[in-house]
């Protein structure tokens, strides 16, 4: 009886109160928070990714809440923060999959004469190296490059979206390419069509 009333007591707490209790290491508060948000965040993730991928993403976010509970710093409402986190993780997941597909196509084209299927160790390694190189780019260069290469947007479309000139977009992409070609020079034969 005590256990049920204890959980019910938490179910009436606000999100802010739950987060504060979680920061203090309260497992029951975390369980209540998990039950309150898990299903709805999984349903929300289906707008972006398959259900199984969405469940993995939400579970990762929930696990990180508990693991990093002492560092939680939420400036807006917790609800908005976690929905935004799910959206961002889903978009990152999609970008990584798009990158991996482009790498796989490029590696396959280069290795087709040697093998029937591409070497997936090379695909994984190359995808990882490209992600690391992209992460080191200045934010403005990276954004322009990714919109062009992975979302197939024209310079004009990117310029319209970011409210800047197509010449600025061209400059940012050229600078991104220069940096990426330098950082990934040993992989250049596999990257034709990507960089």
C-alpha positions in Angstrom: 0.0 0.0 0.0 2.8 2.4 0.9 4.5 1.7 -2.5 1.4 2.5 -4.5 0.7 5.7 -2.6 4.4 6.7 -2.9 4.2 6.4 -6.7 0.8 8.2 -6.8 2.3 11.0 -4.8 4.9 11.5 -7.5 2.4 11.3 -10.3 0.9 14.6 -9.2 4.3 16.4 -9.1 5.1 19.0 -11.8 7.8 18.2 -14.3 10.1 20.8 -12.6 9.6 19.1 -9.2 10.4 15.7 -10.8 13.5 17.0 -12.4 14.7 18.5 -9.1 14.1 15.1 -7.4 15.9 13.3 -10.2 18.8 15.6 -9.8 18.9 14.5 -6.1 19.1 10.9 -7.2 15.5 9.9 -6.5 14.8 6.8 -8.5 11.0 6.9 -7.9 10.9 10.4 -9.4 12.8 9.1 -12.4 10.4 6.1 -12.8 7.4 8.5 -12.7 9.1 10.8 -15.2 9.8 7.8 -17.5 6.2 6.6 -17.3 4.9 10.1 -17.9 7.0 10.7 -21.1 8.3 7.5 -22.6 5.2 6.5 -24.7 4.4 10.1 -25.8 8.0 10.7 -26.9 8.2 7.4 -28.8 4.9 8.4 -30.6 6.4 11.8 -31.4 9.6 10.3 -32.8 7.5 8.3 -35.3 7.1 11.6 -37.3 10.8 11.3 -38.1 12.0 7.7 -37.8 10.7 4.2 -37.6 9.2 3.1 -34.3 12.1 0.9 -33.3 14.6 3.6 -34.0 12.5 6.1 -32.1 12.3 3.8 -29.1 16.0 3.4 -29.1 16.5 7.2 -29.3 14.0 7.9 -26.4 15.6 5.1 -24.3 19.0 6.7 -24.9 17.7 10.1 -23.8 16.0 8.7 -20.7 19.2 6.8 -19.8 21.2 10.0 -20.2 18.8 11.9 -17.9 19.6 9.4 -15.2 23.3 9.1 -15.9 23.8 12.9 -16.1 21.2 13.8 -13.6 23.5 16.1 -11.5 24.3 18.1 -14.6 20.7 18.6 -15.9 20.1 22.3 -16.8 16.8 23.0 -18.4 16.2 26.6 -19.2 12.7 26.2 -20.7 9.9 23.8 -19.8 11.0 20.2 -19.4 8.3 19.0 -21.8 9.5 21.3 -24.5 13.1 20.5 -23.8 12.6 16.7 -24.1 10.5 16.9 -27.2 13.2 19.1 -28.8 15.8 16.6 -27.7 13.9 13.7 -29.4 13.5 15.8 -32.6 17.2 16.7 -32.6 18.4 13.1 -32.0 16.0 11.8 -34.7 17.3 14.4 -37.2 20.9 13.5 -36.3 20.1 9.8 -36.8 18.6 10.5 -40.2 21.6 12.6 -41.2 24.0 9.8 -40.1 22.0 7.3 -42.1 22.1 9.6 -45.2 25.8 10.0 -44.8 26.3 6.3 -44.4 24.3 5.6 -47.6 26.3 8.1 -49.6 29.6 6.6 -48.3 28.3 3.1 -49.1 27.4 4.1 -52.6 30.8 5.8 -53.1 32.7 2.9 -51.7 30.7 0.4 -53.7 31.4 2.3 -56.9 35.2 2.3 -56.2 35.3 -1.3 -55.0 32.8 -2.8 -57.5 35.6 -4.1 -59.7 37.2 -6.0 -56.8 34.2 -7.3 -54.8 30.5 -8.0 -55.2 29.6 -6.0 -52.1 31.4 -3.1 -50.4 33.6 -3.7 -47.4 31.3 -2.6 -44.6 34.3 -2.1 -42.2 35.5 0.6 -44.7 32.0 2.1 -44.8 31.8 2.3 -41.0 35.3 3.7 -40.7 34.8 6.2 -43.4 31.4 7.3 -42.1 33.0 7.8 -38.7 35.9 9.8 -40.1 33.6 12.1 -42.2 31.4 12.7 -39.1 34.4 13.7 -37.1 35.7 16.0 -39.8 32.2 17.6 -40.2 32.0 18.1 -36.4 35.2 20.1 -36.6 34.0 22.5 -39.2 32.8 25.9 -38.2 29.0 25.7 -37.7 28.1 27.9 -40.7 30.3 26.0 -43.1 29.0 22.6 -41.8 25.3 23.6 -42.1 25.7 24.9 -45.7 27.7 21.8 -46.7 25.2 19.3 -45.1 22.2 21.0 -46.6 23.8 20.9 -50.0 25.3 17.4 -50.0 22.9 15.5 -47.8 19.6 17.3 -48.3 20.3 18.0 -52.0 19.4 21.7 -51.7 20.7 24.2 -54.2 22.7 27.2 -53.2 19.7 29.4 -53.8 17.4 27.2 -51.6 19.9 27.2 -48.8 20.4 31.0 -49.2 16.6 31.5 -49.0 16.3 29.3 -45.9 19.2 31.0 -44.1 18.3 34.5 -45.4 21.7 35.2 -46.9 23.1 35.5 -50.4 23.9 32.5 -52.7 27.5 33.8 -53.0 27.9 33.5 -49.2 26.6 29.9 -49.4 29.1 29.2 -52.2 31.9 30.6 -50.1 30.9 28.6 -47.1 30.7 25.3 -49.0 34.0 25.9 -50.8 35.7 26.6 -47.4 34.1 23.4 -46.0 35.3 21.4 -49.0 38.8 22.8 -48.6 39.0 21.8 -44.9 37.4 18.4 -45.5 39.7 17.6 -48.4 42.7 18.4 -46.2 41.3 16.4 -43.2 40.2 13.4 -45.2 43.0 13.4 -47.9 43.8 9.7 -47.4 40.2 8.8 -48.1 39.7 11.0 -51.2 39.5 8.2 -53.7 36.3 7.0 -51.9 34.8 10.4 -51.5 34.2 11.5 -55.1 30.6 12.7 -55.1 30.5 13.5 -51.4 33.4 16.1 -51.2 
